[in-house]
Amino acid sequence: MPGIKGGVAGLVIQPAVWVATGSGPDAGDAFIYSTGVVGAFVGAIVAVPAILTGVVKAAVDDHTGMLVAEAKKDELARYRNGIYAIGDYSFMASGGHIQAMAIAGAGGVVWQHPNGVHLFIKDATGRLVCDFQPKRYTKIYAPLLPLQRVGNGVRWTQRFNSK
């Protein structure tokens, strides 16, 4: 919002300067001032959805964090620091089935916890773990062992928990 505040302040101060100096705007000043008015208005319109989007994203991230923390409790303590929400895999990750397939194809294990969150695991060096077996899951995506190269990745499979 700093840009909006500065823009609005400029819109208020400039006419005061014209009054104090006894001069009106020339054509260039009028154009710049009117552009500033339009810019401040558009900036305010754009800022409100951006702020709302940020608030919603923060709420979703907090909720996902709580689900991940809950799911980590079901796994052995020595593995918990390497467990992440699927959205942490890459900046462009959207989560869910498609991202799980991408991780499994890259050689990692992904599982969906009964609370709904999709998780994956990395070792201490940051590499995907290919042979992890989660304690609780509804669905698991994992590479076939031994690893079998296919294109740029490995063969993988999807299993459902029958419990």
Secondary structure as UniProt FT lines:
FT   HELIX           2..21
FT   HELIX           27..72
FT   TURN            73..74
FT   HELIX           77..80
FT   TURN            81..82
FT   STRAND          83..85
FT   HELIX           86..88
FT   TURN            91..92
FT   HELIX           96..105
FT   TURN            106..107
FT   STRAND          110..112
FT   TURN            114..115
FT   STRAND          118..122
FT   TURN            124..125
FT   STRAND          139..143
FT   STRAND          149..150
FT   TURN            151..152
FT   STRAND          153..154
FT   STRAND          156..160
//
